Amino acid sequence: MTCLVNILVALVLLAAVFYFIVRYSMKSEIKAAMERDPAASRMYEVIFTYAGIHALFFYKIANRLKKMSVPFFPRFLSQVARGFTGIEIHPGAKIGKGLFIDHGMGVVIGETAVVGDNVTLFQGVTLGGTGKETGKRHPTIGDNVVVGAGAKVLGNITIGNNVNIGANAVVIRTVEDDSTVVGVPGRVAKKLGKRIPGGINLDHTSLPDPLQQAIEKLQHEIDHIEHELGEYHKGKHKDK
């Protein structure tokens, strides 16, 4: 019985230490989760139950060790974190403040990826490479970017600020600021000059479809031409 009590006390102490370390070392990430996830009602729930927070906590340790040129252990730690969270963040990646990884299962952030401030990644997102090239081979993500569930951003490309990438899009080309990207391969649809209040729009499903818009425009042109031809033929019959 005494042994069990000692174990419980040790676990409580470890949980308390973990809580305070995470709370004070990851303020911007916790704040992002509280602001962007309506299910995040209490800070302690975010600290103890959010896989994205845990993955970023391990990443910060691994990244610091990599900068100190510690061999092997940074990558080993990232794989341990992957096993616990389902999120793989290479220790060499550069990540800004306020990253929020929602749900997180299947998220991959490659070695030379650069992620700006206030970025939101949903489950299944890949910031990956496209081949065996060396050097910078992963994407650079700007500030206030939302990448929808299952989207893939591949290669040494740049995603501008305030960009929305739709669910399951595959982006292989550079995207300008204030754009929306949908489809496979990713196609850009401008937001018609509208800026999102607060800089972040978490709706990554209600996005425009540029292909559908082009088809609708083409259909409108066809309807107009058919109408003009009809009027022309009516005029010819009257002349006869």
C-alpha positions in Angstrom: 0.0 0.0 0.0 2.8 2.4 0.9 4.5 1.7 -2.4 1.3 2.5 -4.3 1.0 5.8 -2.4 4.6 6.7 -3.2 4.0 6.0 -6.9 0.9 8.1 -6.9 2.7 11.0 -5.1 5.6 10.7 -7.6 3.1 10.9 -10.6 1.4 13.9 -9.1 4.7 15.7 -8.7 5.8 14.8 -12.2 2.5 16.1 -13.6 2.8 19.3 -11.6 6.4 19.9 -12.9 5.3 19.1 -16.5 2.4 21.5 -16.1 4.5 24.5 -15.0 7.3 23.8 -17.5 4.8 23.6 -20.4 2.7 26.5 -19.2 5.7 28.9 -19.0 7.7 27.7 -22.0 4.8 27.5 -24.5 2.7 30.5 -23.7 2.0 31.4 -27.4 1.1 27.9 -28.4 -1.3 27.4 -25.5 -2.8 30.8 -26.2 -3.3 29.8 -29.9 -5.1 26.6 -28.9 -7.4 28.5 -26.5 -8.3 31.1 -29.1 -8.7 28.8 -32.1 -10.3 25.7 -30.7 -13.8 26.1 -29.3 -13.4 22.8 -27.4 -10.4 24.3 -25.4 -12.2 25.5 -22.3 -9.5 25.1 -19.7 -5.7 25.6 -19.8 -4.9 22.4 -17.9 -6.8 20.4 -20.4 -4.8 21.9 -23.3 -1.5 21.2 -21.5 -2.3 17.6 -20.6 -4.5 16.4 -23.5 -3.5 18.2 -26.7 -1.1 16.2 -28.8 -0.1 19.3 -30.8 1.2 20.9 -27.6 3.1 17.8 -26.6 4.7 17.5 -30.1 5.8 21.1 -30.0 7.2 20.7 -26.5 9.3 17.8 -27.6 10.3 19.6 -30.8 11.6 22.6 -28.8 13.8 20.4 -26.8 15.0 18.5 -29.9 15.6 21.7 -31.8 17.7 23.2 -29.0 19.8 20.0 -28.8 20.3 20.1 -32.6 21.5 23.7 -32.5 24.0 22.5 -29.8 25.2 19.9 -32.4 24.2 17.0 -30.2 24.3 13.9 -32.4 21.5 11.3 -32.7 19.4 12.3 -29.7 17.4 15.1 -31.3 16.2 12.9 -34.1 15.6 10.0 -31.6 13.5 12.4 -29.4 11.4 13.5 -32.4 10.6 9.8 -33.2 9.6 9.2 -29.6 7.3 12.2 -29.8 5.9 10.9 -33.0 5.1 7.6 -31.3 3.3 9.4 -28.5 1.5 12.0 -30.5 1.2 10.9 -34.1 2.9 14.1 -35.2 6.4 14.1 -36.7 8.4 17.4 -36.6 12.0 17.2 -37.7 14.3 18.9 -35.2 15.8 21.0 -38.0 12.6 22.7 -38.9 12.1 26.4 -38.1 8.8 27.2 -36.4 7.5 30.6 -35.4 5.3 31.6 -32.5 1.7 30.6 -32.0 1.6 27.4 -34.1 -1.6 25.4 -33.5 -1.8 21.8 -34.6 -5.4 20.8 -34.3 -6.0 17.1 -33.6 -2.6 16.5 -35.3 -2.6 12.8 -36.2 -0.5 12.3 -39.4 1.0 15.8 -39.5 4.6 15.8 -40.9 6.9 18.9 -40.9 10.2 18.3 -42.8 13.7 19.1 -41.9 14.1 22.4 -43.9 10.5 23.6 -43.5 10.0 27.1 -42.2 6.7 27.9 -40.5 5.8 31.5 -39.7 3.8 33.0 -36.8 0.2 32.2 -36.0 -0.1 29.2 -38.4 -2.8 26.6 -38.0 -2.3 23.0 -39.3 -5.1 20.5 -39.2 -4.7 16.7 -39.1 -3.0 14.9 -41.9 -1.0 17.9 -43.2 2.4 17.3 -44.8 5.0 20.0 -45.3 7.3 17.8 -47.3 9.9 17.5 -50.0 9.5 16.2 -53.6 12.6 14.1 -54.1 16.1 13.3 -53.1 17.5 16.8 -53.6 19.6 18.3 -50.8 19.6 21.7 -49.2 16.3 23.6 -48.8 13.7 21.2 -50.1 10.7 21.8 -47.9 8.2 24.7 -48.0 8.3 28.1 -46.3 4.9 29.0 -44.7 4.1 32.7 -44.0 2.2 34.2 -41.1 -1.5 33.6 -40.4 -1.7 30.6 -42.7 -4.4 27.9 -42.3 -3.7 24.5 -43.9 -6.8 22.3 -44.1 -7.0 18.6 -43.1 -5.1 16.3 -45.4 -3.4 19.0 -47.4 0.1 18.5 -48.8 2.5 21.4 -49.4 5.5 20.0 -51.2 8.9 21.2 -52.3 10.9 24.4 -51.9 8.0 26.8 -52.4 6.8 29.8 -50.5 3.2 30.2 -49.1 2.5 33.9 -48.5 0.9 35.5 -45.5 -2.9 35.2 -44.8 -3.3 32.2 -47.1 -6.0 29.5 -46.7 -5.2 26.0 -48.1 -8.3 23.9 -48.5 -8.7 20.3 -47.2 -6.8 17.7 -49.3 -5.3 20.3 -51.6 -1.9 19.5 -53.1 0.2 22.6 -53.4 3.4 22.4 -55.5 3.8 26.1 -56.6 4.4 29.3 -54.7 1.3 31.1 -53.5 1.0 34.9 -53.1 -0.3 36.6 -50.0 -4.1 36.8 -49.2 -4.9 33.8 -51.5 -7.1 30.7 -51.2 -5.8 27.4 -52.7 -8.0 24.4 -53.5 -7.8 21.2 -55.5 -5.3 18.8 -56.9 -3.0 20.2 -58.0 -3.6 23.3 -55.9 -5.3 26.2 -57.8 -5.3 29.7 -56.5 -8.6 31.7 -56.0 -8.3 35.2 -54.8 -10.4 36.4 -51.9 -11.9 39.3 -53.9 -10.0 41.8 -51.8 -11.6 40.8 -48.5 -9.3 40.5 -45.5 -10.2 38.2 -42.7 -10.8 40.0 -39.3 -8.0 39.2 -36.9 -5.9 37.7 -39.6 -6.9 34.1 -39.3 -9.9 32.3 -40.9 -10.3 28.8 -39.5 -13.0 27.8 -42.0 -11.0 25.7 -44.4 -14.1 24.0 -46.1 -16.2 26.9 -47.4 -13.7 27.9 -50.0 -14.2 28.9 -53.7 -13.6 26.5 -56.5 -11.8 28.3 -59.4 -12.5 25.3 -61.8 -16.2 25.5 -61.1 -16.2 29.3 -61.5 -14.5 28.9 -64.9 -17.0 26.3 -66.0 -19.9 28.5 -64.9 -18.4 31.5 -66.7 -18.0 29.4 -69.9 -21.6 28.1 -69.6 -22.8 31.7 -69.3 -20.9 32.6 -72.5 -22.4 29.6 -74.3 -25.9 30.6 -73.2 -25.3 34.2 -74.5 -24.0 33.0 -77.9 -27.0 30.6 -78.3 -29.3 33.5 -77.5 -27.6 35.7 -80.0 -27.8 33.0 -82.7 -31.5 32.5 -81.9 -32.2 36.2 -82.4 -30.2 36.2 -85.6 -32.2 33.3 -87.1 -35.5 34.9 -86.1 -34.5 38.0 -87.9 -33.6 36.1 -91.1 -37.0 34.3 -91.0 -38.8 37.7 -90.7 -36.9 39.0 -93.7 -38.1 36.1 -95.9 
